[in-house]
Amino acid sequence: MTIFGGWFIWGLILAGPLYWLGWRLRVKYWLPRLRSLWRRRTVQLPSQLVPLVLLGKRRGGGEGKRA
Protein backbone atom coordinates (compact mmCIF):
# COMPACT_ATOMS: atom_id res chain seq x y z
CA MET A 1 0.00 0.00 0.00
CA THR A 2 2.92 2.35 0.61
CA ILE A 3 4.06 1.96 -3.01
CA PHE A 4 0.61 3.02 -4.20
CA GLY A 5 0.67 5.98 -1.82
CA GLY A 6 4.06 7.09 -3.11
CA TRP A 7 2.99 6.90 -6.75
CA PHE A 8 -0.26 8.67 -5.91
CA ILE A 9 1.58 11.56 -4.23
CA TRP A 10 4.03 11.85 -7.14
CA GLY A 11 1.09 11.84 -9.54
CA LEU A 12 -0.48 14.74 -7.68
CA ILE A 13 2.81 16.61 -7.54
CA LEU A 14 3.25 16.29 -11.31
CA ALA A 15 -0.39 16.74 -12.30
CA GLY A 16 -0.75 20.18 -10.72
CA PRO A 17 2.01 21.94 -12.67
CA LEU A 18 1.16 20.10 -15.90
CA TYR A 19 -2.48 21.13 -15.62
CA TRP A 20 -1.49 24.72 -14.93
CA LEU A 21 0.87 24.72 -17.91
CA GLY A 22 -1.83 23.33 -20.20
CA TRP A 23 -4.29 25.91 -18.92
CA ARG A 24 -1.79 28.74 -19.31
CA LEU A 25 -0.87 27.76 -22.87
CA ARG A 26 -4.56 27.28 -23.78
CA VAL A 27 -4.05 23.74 -25.04
CA LYS A 28 -7.79 23.12 -25.53
CA TYR A 29 -7.87 26.16 -27.82
CA TRP A 30 -4.87 25.18 -29.95
CA LEU A 31 -5.30 21.41 -30.35
CA PRO A 32 -8.26 21.53 -32.78
CA ARG A 33 -6.54 24.18 -34.87
CA LEU A 34 -3.28 22.24 -35.05
CA ARG A 35 -5.16 19.08 -35.96
CA SER A 36 -6.90 20.88 -38.82
CA LEU A 37 -3.53 22.11 -40.11
CA TRP A 38 -2.19 18.57 -40.14
CA ARG A 39 -5.10 17.30 -42.21
CA ARG A 40 -4.73 17.22 -45.94
CA ARG A 41 -6.10 20.31 -47.63
CA THR A 42 -7.59 20.62 -51.10
CA VAL A 43 -5.59 22.36 -53.78
CA GLN A 44 -6.83 25.81 -54.73
CA LEU A 45 -6.13 26.42 -58.41
CA PRO A 46 -5.91 29.83 -60.02
CA SER A 47 -9.11 30.87 -61.75
CA GLN A 48 -7.45 30.58 -65.19
CA LEU A 49 -6.80 26.84 -64.69
CA VAL A 50 -10.17 25.80 -63.28
CA PRO A 51 -11.85 25.22 -66.70
CA LEU A 52 -8.91 23.08 -67.85
CA VAL A 53 -9.07 20.58 -65.00
CA LEU A 54 -11.31 17.53 -65.23
CA LEU A 55 -12.88 16.97 -61.85
CA GLY A 56 -13.80 13.47 -60.79
CA LYS A 57 -13.96 11.03 -57.95
CA ARG A 58 -10.95 9.17 -56.71
CA ARG A 59 -11.01 5.49 -57.37
CA GLY A 60 -10.93 3.19 -54.40
CA GLY A 61 -8.66 0.71 -56.15
CA GLY A 62 -4.95 0.59 -55.58
CA GLU A 63 -2.81 3.49 -56.60
CA GLY A 64 -1.26 1.27 -59.22
CA LYS A 65 1.65 -1.06 -58.97
CA ARG A 66 4.92 0.66 -59.56
CA ALA A 67 7.84 -1.20 -61.01
C-alpha positions as CSV (number, residue, x, y, z in Angstrom):
1,M,0.0,0.0,0.0
2,T,2.9,2.4,0.6
3,I,4.1,2.0,-3.0
4,F,0.6,3.0,-4.2
5,G,0.7,6.0,-1.8
6,G,4.1,7.1,-3.1
7,W,3.0,6.9,-6.7
8,F,-0.3,8.7,-5.9
9,I,1.6,11.6,-4.2
10,W,4.0,11.9,-7.1
11,G,1.1,11.8,-9.5
12,L,-0.5,14.7,-7.7
13,I,2.8,16.6,-7.5
14,L,3.2,16.3,-11.3
15,A,-0.4,16.7,-12.3
16,G,-0.7,20.2,-10.7
17,P,2.0,21.9,-12.7
18,L,1.2,20.1,-15.9
19,Y,-2.5,21.1,-15.6
20,W,-1.5,24.7,-14.9
21,L,0.9,24.7,-17.9
22,G,-1.8,23.3,-20.2
23,W,-4.3,25.9,-18.9
24,R,-1.8,28.7,-19.3
25,L,-0.9,27.8,-22.9
26,R,-4.6,27.3,-23.8
27,V,-4.0,23.7,-25.0
28,K,-7.8,23.1,-25.5
29,Y,-7.9,26.2,-27.8
30,W,-4.9,25.2,-29.9
31,L,-5.3,21.4,-30.3
32,P,-8.3,21.5,-32.8
33,R,-6.5,24.2,-34.9
34,L,-3.3,22.2,-35.1
35,R,-5.2,19.1,-36.0
36,S,-6.9,20.9,-38.8
37,L,-3.5,22.1,-40.1
38,W,-2.2,18.6,-40.1
39,R,-5.1,17.3,-42.2
40,R,-4.7,17.2,-45.9
41,R,-6.1,20.3,-47.6
42,T,-7.6,20.6,-51.1
43,V,-5.6,22.4,-53.8
44,Q,-6.8,25.8,-54.7
45,L,-6.1,26.4,-58.4
46,P,-5.9,29.8,-60.0
47,S,-9.1,30.9,-61.7
48,Q,-7.5,30.6,-65.2
49,L,-6.8,26.8,-64.7
50,V,-10.2,25.8,-63.3
51,P,-11.8,25.2,-66.7
52,L,-8.9,23.1,-67.9
53,V,-9.1,20.6,-65.0
54,L,-11.3,17.5,-65.2
55,L,-12.9,17.0,-61.8
56,G,-13.8,13.5,-60.8
57,K,-14.0,11.0,-57.9
58,R,-10.9,9.2,-56.7
59,R,-11.0,5.5,-57.4
60,G,-10.9,3.2,-54.4
61,G,-8.7,0.7,-56.2
62,G,-5.0,0.6,-55.6
63,E,-2.8,3.5,-56.6
64,G,-1.3,1.3,-59.2
65,K,1.6,-1.1,-59.0
66,R,4.9,0.7,-59.6
67,A,7.8,-1.2,-61.0
